[in-house]
């Protein structure tokens, strides 16, 4: 694991590169995010409010993820290439260089090892919101969804702090990202027919009010 010193140096190097005119890293932007807050509020209103289900029986293994997407590239590598700038890969599709800007905290990284691919709606949250009754194939499709706003490249320790929390318990460190995060969350839940609990809906409503 990269030390705090090395991680800090990585941020400073990336910042210096930007200062001296190198290409500015693109903010990670998954596809399918609602374009307007009105659209997002309609998505939210369409979701069924229900008590959260049990986590009994849950396992990440029930959501096979990082499957092959194209050629030698798996889901993680596909999202790293999509969300990064000037990403170069080796013959196995592993990212050997590039720049990633995490929208959750605004940090910029130049090593893929500092990046996690976040399931916007966590796998455990999905399990308790309806996915416990899905087939393994459907859970696999959800865990590897690169067609909607369900996967995004972010700073690893920020993703780890989020864990399996919903917006009532965790929000991105940058309040300026609340709007987009809420849009992604409600669209992903709508796309996959998942329910939400009352406290979650209240938190999402507040986040959309920042748009």
C-alpha positions as CSV (number, residue, x, y, z in Angstrom):
1,X,0.0,0.0,0.0
2,X,1.3,3.5,-0.9
3,X,2.4,5.5,2.1
4,X,0.8,8.8,3.1
5,X,4.0,10.6,2.1
6,X,4.0,9.0,-1.4
7,X,0.3,9.7,-1.8
8,X,0.9,13.4,-0.9
9,X,3.8,13.6,-3.3
10,X,1.5,12.2,-6.0
11,X,-1.0,14.9,-5.4
12,X,1.7,17.6,-5.4
13,X,3.2,16.3,-8.6
14,X,-0.2,16.3,-10.3
15,X,-0.9,19.8,-9.1
16,X,2.4,21.1,-10.4
17,X,1.8,19.5,-13.8
18,X,-1.5,21.4,-14.0
19,X,0.1,24.6,-12.9
20,X,2.7,24.4,-15.6
21,X,0.3,23.9,-18.4
22,X,-0.1,20.2,-18.8
23,X,-3.4,18.7,-19.8
24,X,-6.0,19.2,-17.1
25,X,-7.5,15.9,-15.9
26,X,-11.1,15.3,-16.7
27,X,-13.6,14.9,-13.9
28,X,-14.9,11.3,-13.8
29,X,-18.3,11.3,-15.5
30,X,-20.3,8.1,-15.9
31,X,-22.9,7.9,-18.6
32,X,-26.6,8.3,-18.0
33,X,-26.7,11.0,-15.3
34,X,-30.0,12.9,-15.4
35,X,-29.3,16.2,-17.2
36,X,-31.7,18.3,-15.1
37,X,-32.7,18.4,-11.5
38,X,-36.3,18.1,-12.6
39,X,-35.5,14.8,-14.3
40,X,-33.7,13.6,-11.1
41,X,-36.6,14.6,-8.9
42,X,-39.0,12.6,-11.2
43,X,-36.7,9.6,-10.9
44,X,-36.7,10.0,-7.1
45,X,-40.5,10.3,-7.0
46,X,-40.9,7.1,-9.0
47,X,-39.0,5.0,-6.5
48,X,-40.8,2.8,-4.1
49,X,-40.2,3.7,-0.4
50,X,-40.0,0.6,1.7
51,X,-38.2,-0.5,4.9
52,X,-34.7,-1.8,4.2
53,X,-34.4,-5.5,3.9
54,X,-32.1,-7.8,5.8
55,X,-28.5,-8.2,5.0
56,X,-28.8,-11.9,5.8
57,X,-27.2,-14.1,3.2
58,X,-25.4,-11.2,1.6
59,X,-21.9,-11.8,0.1
60,X,-20.0,-9.8,-2.5
61,X,-19.4,-13.1,-4.2
62,X,-23.1,-13.1,-5.2
63,X,-22.3,-10.0,-7.3
64,X,-19.5,-11.3,-9.6
65,X,-17.7,-8.2,-10.6
66,X,-14.8,-7.0,-12.7
67,X,-15.8,-9.3,-15.5
68,X,-14.3,-9.0,-19.0
69,X,-15.8,-6.1,-20.9
70,X,-13.8,-6.0,-24.2
71,X,-10.7,-7.8,-25.3
72,X,-8.4,-8.2,-22.3
73,X,-10.1,-5.3,-20.4
74,X,-12.2,-6.0,-17.3
75,X,-14.8,-3.6,-15.8
76,X,-12.3,-1.9,-13.5
77,X,-9.9,-1.3,-16.3
78,X,-12.7,-0.1,-18.6
79,X,-13.8,2.5,-16.0
80,X,-10.2,3.6,-15.3
81,X,-9.8,4.3,-19.1
82,X,-13.2,6.1,-19.3
83,X,-12.7,8.3,-16.3
84,X,-9.0,9.2,-16.6
85,X,-7.0,11.5,-18.9
86,X,-4.2,10.2,-21.2
87,X,-4.5,6.7,-19.8
88,X,-2.0,4.2,-21.2
89,X,-2.3,0.5,-20.7
90,X,-0.2,-2.6,-21.2
91,X,-1.1,-5.7,-23.2
92,X,-3.2,-7.0,-20.3
93,X,-5.1,-3.7,-20.2
94,X,-3.7,-2.7,-16.9
95,X,-3.2,1.1,-16.6
96,X,0.4,2.0,-16.6
97,X,0.0,5.8,-16.6
98,X,-2.7,8.5,-16.6
99,X,-4.3,11.1,-14.5
100,X,-7.5,10.7,-12.5
101,X,-9.5,13.5,-10.8
102,X,-11.8,12.1,-8.1
103,X,-15.1,14.1,-8.1
104,X,-15.9,13.0,-4.5
105,X,-13.0,14.9,-2.9
106,X,-11.4,16.8,-5.8
107,X,-8.1,15.0,-5.5
108,X,-5.9,14.3,-8.5
109,X,-3.9,11.1,-8.8
110,X,-1.3,9.8,-11.3
111,X,-1.3,6.1,-10.2
112,X,-4.1,3.7,-10.8
113,X,-3.4,2.1,-7.5
114,X,-4.8,5.2,-5.7
115,X,-8.1,4.8,-7.5
116,X,-11.1,2.6,-6.5
117,X,-14.0,2.0,-8.8
118,X,-17.0,2.9,-6.6
119,X,-20.4,1.1,-6.9
120,X,-22.5,4.3,-6.5
121,X,-25.3,2.2,-5.0
122,X,-23.2,-0.3,-3.0
123,X,-23.7,-4.0,-3.5
124,X,-24.9,-4.5,0.0
125,X,-27.3,-1.6,-0.3
126,X,-28.6,-3.2,-3.5
127,X,-29.1,-6.5,-1.7
128,X,-31.2,-4.9,1.0
129,X,-33.2,-2.9,-1.6
130,X,-34.3,-5.8,-3.8
131,X,-31.3,-7.5,-5.3
132,X,-31.5,-10.4,-2.8
133,X,-34.3,-11.8,-5.0
134,X,-32.3,-11.4,-8.3
135,X,-30.6,-14.1,-10.2
136,X,-26.8,-14.2,-10.0
137,X,-26.6,-13.1,-13.7
138,X,-28.7,-10.0,-12.9
139,X,-26.5,-9.2,-9.9
140,X,-23.4,-9.6,-12.1
141,X,-24.9,-7.2,-14.7
142,X,-25.6,-4.6,-11.9
143,X,-22.1,-4.9,-10.4
144,X,-20.5,-4.3,-13.9
145,X,-22.9,-1.7,-15.2
146,X,-20.9,0.6,-17.5
147,X,-24.0,1.9,-19.4
148,X,-25.5,3.8,-16.5
149,X,-24.2,6.0,-13.6
150,X,-23.4,3.1,-11.3
151,X,-19.6,2.9,-11.5
152,X,-17.1,5.8,-11.0
153,X,-13.4,6.2,-10.5
154,X,-12.6,7.9,-7.1
155,X,-9.9,8.2,-4.4
156,X,-9.5,4.8,-2.8
157,X,-9.7,5.8,0.9
158,X,-12.7,8.0,0.2
159,X,-14.5,5.0,-1.3
160,X,-13.4,2.9,1.7
161,X,-14.9,5.5,4.1
162,X,-18.2,5.3,2.2
163,X,-18.3,1.6,2.5
164,X,-21.9,0.4,2.0
165,X,-23.6,3.5,3.4
166,X,-26.5,5.2,1.7
167,X,-26.8,9.0,1.4
168,X,-28.5,9.3,4.9
169,X,-25.2,8.0,6.4
170,X,-22.6,9.2,3.9
171,X,-22.2,12.0,1.4
172,X,-19.2,13.0,-0.7
173,X,-16.7,15.3,1.1
174,X,-17.2,18.0,-1.6
175,X,-20.7,19.5,-1.0
176,X,-20.5,20.9,-4.5
177,X,-20.8,17.3,-5.7
178,X,-24.0,16.5,-3.7
179,X,-26.2,17.3,-6.7
180,X,-24.5,15.0,-9.2
181,X,-24.1,12.3,-6.6
182,X,-27.8,12.3,-5.8
183,X,-28.6,12.3,-9.5
184,X,-26.5,9.2,-10.1
185,X,-27.9,7.4,-7.1
186,X,-31.6,7.9,-8.0
187,X,-31.0,7.1,-11.7
188,X,-29.2,3.9,-10.8
189,X,-31.9,2.8,-8.4
190,X,-34.5,3.6,-11.0
191,X,-32.6,1.7,-13.7
192,X,-32.4,-1.4,-11.5
193,X,-35.8,-1.2,-9.9
194,X,-34.5,-0.9,-6.4
195,X,-36.4,0.5,-3.4
196,X,-35.3,3.2,-0.9
197,X,-36.0,3.9,2.7
198,X,-37.6,7.1,4.0
199,X,-34.4,8.5,5.5
200,X,-32.6,7.9,2.3
201,X,-35.2,9.7,0.3
202,X,-35.0,12.7,2.7
203,X,-31.3,12.8,2.3
204,X,-31.5,12.7,-1.5
205,X,-34.1,15.4,-1.6
206,X,-31.8,17.7,0.4
207,X,-28.9,16.9,-1.9
208,X,-31.0,17.6,-5.0
209,X,-32.0,20.9,-3.4
210,X,-28.3,22.0,-3.8
211,X,-28.5,21.7,-7.6
